[in-house]
Amino acid sequence: MSAYKIEAGTAQHIGNRSQQNDRVALYTAAQAPGYVMAVLADGNHSSIGSDQVLLTSKHLFDELRVGDTPSLPRLQELMRTIAEEAHQVIKMTPIAQTAEPQSALALMVLTPAGQAVWAHVGDARVYRFAGETCAMRTSDGAYVEHLINEDKLPLVAAKKHRSSKLLSNALGNSFKSPYVTFGVHEGLTAGDAFLLCSDGLWQLFKDTELAAAVQRNTPRQAAERLIDKAGERAQGKGDNCSMAIIKLVEPAKEAANYTVQKMRRAV
């Protein structure tokens, strides 16, 4: 397995909205050393849904217990459970009958075995970068296919799901359960990077721009520059803008040498 260290950070900007309804966080697992979770929740017109996503994610991730080998299906099931449980709790809030709080969701877990597992619901996005190349980005494609194949909707109607309360794919939607899309990448190496973000960011940038910003900067620098540029491009109409950036970088030579010497002494 390739050696790397993790550099990560989160950032948010309110944009031109009256309040910040996005939530974003990075967690380590209380009972699973070496596991890291990134979670981003994009609330609609309140933070009720996105707050609940973070609470549910943290609670269930802290309960994760693993064996010697990471189980990718188990991690996918954990993400499905997070989405479904948060969805149910959001619907049970007293204000849900009138305000209809909802949230999009992006989740990712890194394992100590060099694996990444991600999931998303709705307008939140997950990107994987290999250097300055966008190797993967989530989309609504799988959900549109689901509406066509399972709900038997015409293609035109399925593509307009965002404008329909009945068809919208979001946690807290009282008309429809969330559809969760999953992805996996194994063999992580230094130079790989991930971005989880709300539509207040990704709608304003090309994939290549995001890849370059993340690759050429530290997570903090990349976030600052992307937020500044998003503000310029939004021209006074910017949405809440939130992101989590995770970069895998070469470990410092001093740290690597120290590790080798320590291992030799132990032998």
Solvent accessible surface area in square Angstrom, and as a share of the most:
residue,aa,sasa,rsa
1,M,167,0.75
2,S,46,0.29
3,A,70,0.54
4,Y,47,0.18
5,K,94,0.40
6,I,71,0.36
7,E,56,0.25
8,A,46,0.36
9,G,23,0.22
10,T,61,0.35
11,A,22,0.17
12,Q,73,0.32
13,H,87,0.39
14,I,69,0.35
15,G,21,0.21
16,N,86,0.44
17,R,116,0.42
18,S,116,0.75
19,Q,84,0.37
20,Q,41,0.18
21,N,13,0.07
22,D,1,0.00
23,R,62,0.23
24,V,20,0.12
25,A,17,0.13
26,L,56,0.28
27,Y,35,0.13
28,T,100,0.58
29,A,10,0.08
30,A,77,0.60
31,Q,71,0.32
32,A,0,0.00
33,P,117,0.74
34,G,52,0.50
35,Y,5,0.02
36,V,29,0.17
37,M,0,0.00
38,A,0,0.00
39,V,0,0.00
40,L,0,0.00
41,A,0,0.00
42,D,21,0.11
43,G,7,0.07
44,N,65,0.33
45,H,106,0.47
46,S,20,0.13
47,S,25,0.16
48,I,54,0.27
49,G,0,0.00
50,S,0,0.00
51,D,52,0.27
52,Q,35,0.16
53,V,0,0.00
54,L,30,0.15
55,L,119,0.59
56,T,4,0.03
57,S,0,0.00
58,K,79,0.33
59,H,101,0.45
60,L,21,0.11
61,F,0,0.00
62,D,34,0.18
63,E,94,0.42
64,L,9,0.05
65,R,156,0.57
66,V,48,0.27
67,G,57,0.55
68,D,155,0.80
69,T,109,0.63
70,P,18,0.11
71,S,49,0.31
72,L,29,0.15
73,P,99,0.62
74,R,111,0.40
75,L,2,0.01
76,Q,50,0.22
77,E,94,0.42
78,L,22,0.11
79,M,0,0.00
80,R,89,0.32
81,T,51,0.29
82,I,0,0.00
83,A,0,0.00
84,E,82,0.37
85,E,66,0.30
86,A,0,0.00
87,H,3,0.01
88,Q,89,0.39
89,V,43,0.25
90,I,0,0.00
91,K,64,0.27
92,M,141,0.63
93,T,31,0.18
94,P,133,0.84
95,I,77,0.39
96,A,14,0.11
97,Q,153,0.68
98,T,119,0.69
99,A,28,0.22
100,E,49,0.22
101,P,1,0.01
102,Q,24,0.11
103,S,1,0.01
104,A,10,0.08
105,L,0,0.00
106,A,0,0.00
107,L,0,0.00
108,M,1,0.00
109,V,0,0.00
110,L,4,0.02
111,T,4,0.02
112,P,64,0.40
113,A,45,0.35
114,G,0,0.00
115,Q,18,0.08
116,A,0,0.00
117,V,0,0.00
118,W,14,0.05
119,A,0,0.00
120,H,6,0.03
121,V,0,0.00
122,G,8,0.08
123,D,37,0.19
124,A,0,0.00
125,R,5,0.02
126,V,0,0.00
127,Y,0,0.00
128,R,35,0.13
129,F,1,0.00
130,A,45,0.35
131,G,25,0.24
132,E,78,0.35
133,T,84,0.49
134,C,33,0.20
135,A,46,0.36
136,M,43,0.19
137,R,83,0.30
138,T,11,0.06
139,S,55,0.36
140,D,20,0.11
141,G,35,0.34
142,A,37,0.29
143,Y,6,0.02
144,V,20,0.12
145,E,107,0.48
146,H,47,0.21
147,L,0,0.00
148,I,54,0.28
149,N,87,0.44
150,E,114,0.51
151,D,55,0.29
152,K,157,0.66
153,L,43,0.22
154,P,88,0.55
155,L,93,0.46
156,V,99,0.57
157,A,36,0.28
158,A,0,0.00
159,K,130,0.55
160,K,127,0.54
161,H,10,0.04
162,R,111,0.40
163,S,100,0.65
164,S,34,0.22
165,K,132,0.56
166,L,104,0.52
167,L,24,0.12
168,S,24,0.16
169,N,15,0.08
170,A,10,0.08
171,L,0,0.00
172,G,7,0.07
173,N,1,0.00
174,S,76,0.49
175,F,113,0.47
176,K,45,0.19
177,S,81,0.52
178,P,18,0.11
179,Y,65,0.25
180,V,11,0.07
181,T,33,0.19
182,F,51,0.21
183,G,14,0.13
184,V,58,0.33
185,H,46,0.21
186,E,101,0.45
187,G,52,0.50
188,L,1,0.00
189,T,58,0.34
190,A,27,0.21
191,G,30,0.29
192,D,12,0.06
193,A,3,0.02
194,F,0,0.00
195,L,0,0.00
196,L,0,0.00
197,C,0,0.00
198,S,0,0.00
199,D,24,0.12
200,G,6,0.06
201,L,0,0.00
202,W,27,0.09
203,Q,105,0.47
204,L,54,0.27
205,F,21,0.09
206,K,144,0.61
207,D,40,0.21
208,T,88,0.51
209,E,57,0.26
210,L,0,0.00
211,A,0,0.00
212,A,19,0.15
213,A,18,0.14
214,V,1,0.00
215,Q,66,0.29
216,R,168,0.61
217,N,15,0.08
218,T,61,0.36
219,P,11,0.07
220,R,185,0.67
221,Q,79,0.35
222,A,0,0.00
223,A,6,0.05
224,E,85,0.38
225,R,144,0.53
226,L,6,0.03
227,I,25,0.13
228,D,94,0.49
229,K,78,0.33
230,A,6,0.05
231,G,49,0.47
232,E,112,0.50
233,R,95,0.35
234,A,14,0.11
235,Q,151,0.67
236,G,51,0.49
237,K,167,0.71
238,G,8,0.08
239,D,48,0.25
240,N,6,0.03
241,C,6,0.03
242,S,0,0.00
243,M,0,0.00
244,A,0,0.00
245,I,1,0.01
246,I,1,0.01
247,K,18,0.08
248,L,2,0.01
249,V,32,0.18
250,E,126,0.57
251,P,39,0.25
252,A,48,0.38
253,K,164,0.69
254,E,130,0.58
255,A,55,0.42
256,A,41,0.32
257,N,85,0.44
258,Y,120,0.46
259,T,70,0.41
260,V,66,0.38
261,Q,92,0.41
262,K,112,0.47
263,M,123,0.55
264,R,176,0.64
265,R,169,0.62
266,A,91,0.71
267,V,162,0.93
